[in-house]
Amino acid sequence: MDTLLLSRIQFASTTLFHFIFVPLSIGLVFLIAIMETMYVVKKKDVYKEMAKFWGHLFLINFAVGVVTGILQEFQFGMNWSNYSRFVGDVFGAPLAIEALLAFFMESTFIGLWIFGWDRLSKPVHLLSIWLVSIGTMISAFWILAANSFMQHPVGMVIRNGRAEMNDFFALIKNGQLWVEFPHTILGSFATGAFFIAGVSAFNLLKKRNLDFFKRSFNIAITIGLITGIGLALVGHEQAQYLVKTQPMKMAASEGLWQDGGERGDWTVTAFIDEKNHKNTGEIKIPYLLNFLSYGKFTGNVEGMESLQKQYVKKYGEGNYIPPVKTTFWSFRIMTIAGGIMCLLGIYGAFLVWRKKIMTKKWFLRLMILAIFLPFIGSSTGWIMTEIGRQPWTVFGYMQTADGVSPNVSAGSMLFALLSFSFMYAILAGVMVYLFIRVIKQGPAKPTVEEPNSNDPFDGEDYHAFAE
């Protein structure tokens, strides 16, 4: 048993488990705010019931997410104390702002929203849920500010063997943050959209509350289409920024051992031989790598072998090539998941526009499975982001092996890993049980509105579909 390996496994498992809830919370509350806005504007009770129903699921998810998030921060001091000592002066600031500003903002206005339906005016109550949504995005901003510092350290100097902040605004202006943040937020919106669309599709197939869930589906698939296209665009910008700041990660994600050259072939798939630094069975698309990296079909993306030589000269002896197979395939799984989401969003929006969504039962069944696509995409995206940075925990300044706590034994780590995994399994079971219970119960007051041909979310013959 190795303390470093166990510490990394525990942090990876708790992070990935926690990140199931984060994007779903951000995405759900955003769509709930849209639904309540439609209630205030259109004055149709069905939108009010939609906000309440999906709000129940959001609150369950938010509560479990808070519990899992608390453990994340404890690990910095318990398992990664050397890391915390080195960057605590910088890394701690955005985390503190997130907790003291964004989280309290979310919690305060969640309370007003829950208990204010019959006590607050419609505009004030609507403002409450929008402030919750904004609060979740502000929270994500500060968490990503901390993570972006690890990817691209700025705003600090090294004094007495520690990183000390000397420019707070440099953290906010960090270019890494401004490519990570929109990608994460759009991914979260897609997570909420595909969750609502999938649950709605399930109920439509069961012929329950057709008007209610058809409207929910239409709103969700529209947001899913917009965010899917947005993800592709901001992902392209993120790749271009990666070439400048972390070229080794970019090369690993492409399985590029030697320089790409002017031709710049993009590898679709390959068998990676990390030991001998070569690939076999490659399928390539000419010039696409240069376009992804530079936005043009000319250029040269540096390979891992040449970058390794540069890093040895700059940072000293060592292996600076990350786990290539994991980085390579996690990037492709993320891309495939995103591509399928775009196709489903385009086709779903087309069916909504043609008012034929009720006639495509195969598509509704597919949308139930599509609930998992954003989770797969976001999880593999973060695996690529973090694994591709290895061996660094703070790029260029501290390696992961140097950040682990020196006084934590492997036995203690193994016990903690098994204990947390057991508790997380219980939490997951409770959350799934509560989700299923709420979904089966359906909306508290099923509302059927008269179809309106001028409303893009109306106009289906629900009774004919039920028959």
N, C-alpha and C positions, 0 to 999 in steps of 0.2 A: 504494500500500500504506500502510495506516494502522496504526501500532504498537498503538494502543488496541484497534482492531477485531480485529487478529490475536491480541492477548493474550486478549481475551474469547473468541474462537473456540477457542483452544488450551485455555483453562481449561474451557470448556463441553464440549469433546470428551473431554478426559481425565477430567472429572468424571462424565459420563454413562457412559463406558466402565467406569470404576472401579465405578460404582454398579450395574452388572450383577451383580458378584460379591458385593457387600456383603449385599444382602437375601437372596440365595440361600444364602450361608454361614450367616447368622443363622437362616433358616428350616429349612435342612437339618439343622443340628446339633440344633435343638430337636426335630424329629421323630425323629431318630436316638436322642436321649435317651429319648423316649417308647417307642420300639421296644425299647430295651435294658431299660427299666423293665418292660415286659411280659414280656420274657424272664426277668428275675429273679423276677417275681411268678408268672407262669404256668408257668415252667420248661419251656417249649417251645423246642426248638432253632431252629425256623423264625424266631423273633424275633431270636435271636442272629445268624443269617445275614443277616437284613434289616438289622440295625445295621451289620454288617461291609460289606455290599454298598453301601448308601447312604453309608456312611462313606468308601469309596474315592472316590466322586464329590465328597463334601464336601472331602476333603483336596486334590484337584486344584483345585477352585474356590478354596479358601482360599489355596493357594500363589500362584495367579495374582493373586488379589485383593491380597495383600501387596505384590507387585511393582508393581502399578498404583497402590496407595495411597501408596507412597514418593514417587512423582513429584508427587503432589498437594501435599505439604508443601513440596517444593523450589520450586514455582512462587511461593509467597508471598514468598520472599526474592529470587527471580530476576526475575520478571515484574511483581510488585506490591510493590516495595520501599517506596514511599511509604505504601501501606496498612499494611505491616508495621511501619514506623516509628511510624505514628499509633496503632495499636491493639495492637501487639505485647505490651505489658504486660498487657493484658486477654485478648486472643485466644489468646496463647501458653499461658496457664495450663491451660485444659481440654485443649488438645492434648498438653501435656506429661504430664498425668495419664493421658490415654488411652494414650499410648505406654508410660509407665513402670509403670502399674498393670494396665490391662485387657489390653493386647497381650501382656505377659509372662505374665499369668495364663492367657490362651488358649494360648499356645505351650507353657507348662510342662505343662498338663494334657492337651493334645493328644498330647504325647510319652508321657505315662503311659498314655493310652488306647490308643494305637497298639501299644505294646510290652508292655502289661500284661494282655492277655487270659488268658494262662496263668500269670501271675506274681502277680497281685493277686486278692484275694477278690472275689466278685461284687459285694457292696455297695460296696467301695472303687473297683472299676473303674467301676461305675455312677455313683458320685459324681464321678469324673473327667470323664465326658462331660457331666454336668449343670453342672459348674464351667466347662467350655468354653463351654456354651450361655450361662450367666450372664455369662461374660467377654465374649462377643460383644455382649450387650445393654448391659453396662457401657461397652464401647467406643463403642457407638452413642450412649449417653447423653452422654458427654463431647464427642463430635464435634458432637452436636446442641446442646449447651450453647454451644459456640463459634458455631454458625450462628445460634442464637436471639439471641445478643448482637447480631449484625449486623442481625437483623430488628427487635429491640426492645432497644436499648442500655440496660443497667442496671448498677449496681454500679461506676460509674466517675465520675471528674471530669476536666475538661480543665485541664491544667497545662502551661505552656510549649509550647503548640501540640500536645500529645499527650494521648491518653486514658490515664489512670492508674487502676488498680483501687483502690477504697477500701472495697469490700464484696464479698468472695468469695462469701458465702452468697447475695447477691442474684442472682448468676449461676445458682445452683442453683434458687432459688425463682422464676426468671423464668417468667411465665405462658406465654410463647411456647414455652418448652421443654416444658412440661407438656401442651401440645396437639400439639406436633410429635412428641414421643417415642412415645406410644402409637400414633399414626397410623403412624409409621415401623416400629415393631416388629410391629404387626399386619400391615402390608403385607409385611414380611419373612417372617412365618409363612405368609402366603398364597402368597408366591413359592415357598417350599420345598414347600408342600402341593401346589400345582398342577404343579410340576416332577415330584414323585414320582408324582402321579396320572397325568400325561401319559405318562411313561416306562412306568409299569405298564400303562396302557391299550394302549400299543404292543405290549408283550409278550403281553398277553392276546389281542389280535387275531392275533398270530403263534402263539398256542397254545404258548408257552414258559413252563415253571415256573408253571403256573396257580395252584397253591396259594400260592406265594410272592408273586406279583405281585397276586393278588386281595386278600390281606391288606394288602399295602402300599397298594393303591388305597383300600381301605376306611378305613384310618387317615388317609390323606392327605385324602380327600374330606370326612371328618368335621371335620378341622382347617380345611379350606378353607371349609366352611360357617360355622363359628364365627367365623373371622377376617373373612370377608366381611361378616357382619352387624355385627361389631365395628367394622370400617372405616367403615361408613356412620354409625354412632353417633358415633364420635370425630371423623369428618370434619365432622359437623354442629356439634360444639362448636368445632372449629377455625375454621369460618366465622364463628361468633358472636364469637370472640375477635378475628378479623381486622377486623371492623367497628370495634372499639374502638381498635386499635393501628395498623392500616394501612388506613384506609378507602379510600385511592386504589387499592390493590391489589384490594380487594373490588369497587369500582366498575368497574375495568378488566376483571375476570374476568366481570362481568355485562354489559359493553358499555353501561354506564349513564352517559350524558353529562349528563343533567339529573337532579335529585333524583327518587327513586322515588315520593315522595308517599305518602299514606295507602293507596292501592290496592296499591302494591308489586308490580307485575307482574314475574314472572321470565321472562327471555328464553331460550327453548329454542334458537333458532337465529336468525341474522341475518347480513346482509352489512354489514360494518363499514367505514365511510368515515372513516378517521382524519384526513384532510385537512380535511374540512368538519364534523367532529364530529357525525356523524349515522349512523343505521342505516336500512337498507331491508330489506324482505322479512322482517320480524320475525314470529316465532311466540311468543306469550307465554301464560303461565299466571297468572291474577290471584291476587294476595295471597301467592304462594309465596315471593317474594323477602323479604318481611317475616318470614315464618315461618323461612326459612333463616338470616336475620340476627339475629332477636331471639327466636325460639321462640314467636312469637305473630303474629296476622294484622294487627296494627296497628303503625304506626311509619313512619319515613321514612329510607331509605338515601340518603345524599348522593351526588350525581353528580360526575363528574370535573371539570366546568367550575367548579362552586362550590368544590370542593376545591382546584383550581388557583389560584383567587383567594386562598384562605386560605393556601396554601403560599407564594405570592409575598409576602404580607405578613409571614409568619413567617421565611422563609429567604432572601428577596431574589429578584430577577428570575431567570427561568429557566423551562424547560419541565419540569414535574414529573409529566406524564402518561406512563406507561410504554407500551411497544409493545402496543396494545390487542388487535390481532388475535391475536398470539401468546398473550397472557394469556387471552383469551376462549376460544380453541379448545383450548388445552392443558388448561384446566379441564374442558371438556366431554368431551374424549377420556378424561381420567382418570376422570370420572364414569361414562361409558359402559362403560369397561373394568371398573370396580368393580361396576356393575350386572349385567353379564353374568356376572362371577365369582359374585355372590350367587345368581343364577338357576341356574347350573351346580351350585353347592354344594348348593342346596336339592333340585334334582332328583336329583343323584347320591346324596345322603344318603337320599332316599326310596327309590331303587332298592336301596341297600345294606340298608335296613331291611326291604324286601320281598324281599330276596335274589334280585333279578332283574337285577343289574348285568351278568351274563354274557350275557343275552339281548338287550341293547341295543347292538349293534355300532355303530350310527350315533352313539350317545352316546360310546362309547369313541374313535371317530375324532375326534369334536369335542374331546374332552379332550386329545388330542395337540396340536391347534392351540392349545388354551387354555393351554399352557405359556407362551406369549408374553404373555398378558393381564396378569399382575402386572408384568412388565417394562415394558410399555407404560404401565400406570397409574402406576407409581412414577416413571418417567422424565418423563412429561408433568406429573405432580404437582410435581416439582422444578423443571421449566421454568417452570411457573406461579408457584411460590414465589420463584424468583430473578429472573425477568424482570419479574414484577409489582412488585418492589421498586425497579426502576430509576426515576430515575437514581442511586439511592443504593447504595453498597456497605455503608456503616454508616448506617442510616436516621436522617436528620436531622442527621448530623455530617460525613460524607464522601461525596462523589459518586464514582461508578466512574471517571470520567475523571481524577480527582485521585489515584487510588491506583496508577496504572501506573508502572513504573520509568522514570525520566527518561533513563537512559543506554543503554537497550536499543533497538537500531535495528529498523526494520521488516524489513530483510533477515534479521537474526538470528532474529527471531520467525518469519518464514516458513520458514526452514530448520528450526528446532526443531519447528514444527507438522507439517511434512511428515515429518521424521524420526520423531517420536513416533507419528504416525499409521501409518507403515510398521511400526514395532516392535509397535504394538498389534494391527495386522492379523495379524502373525506369531503373537503370543500367542493371539489369538482362534482362529486356525487350529489351533494346537497343542492348545488346550483342547478344542475341538470334536472333534478326532481322538481325544484320550484319553477323552473322554466316550463317544463312539461305541464305542470299543474295549471299555471296561469294561461298557457296557450290552449289547453283543453277547455278551461272555463270560458274563454272568449271574452269579448267586451261586456262590460257590466250592463249596458243598455244598447242592445243591437238596434241600429237605426237604419231604416230604409228610406232614402230620399228619392223623390221623383227624378228620373233621368233628365239631363239637360244637354241637348245636342251641342250647345255652345261651350260646355265645360269639357276640357280634354280628359278629365278623370270620370266623366259620366258617360251615359249613352249606350250601355250594354243591355240586352234583354236577359236579365238575371233569371227570370222565371223559366224562360225557354231553355237556358243552360241547365237549370236544376232538373227540368224534366228529361 
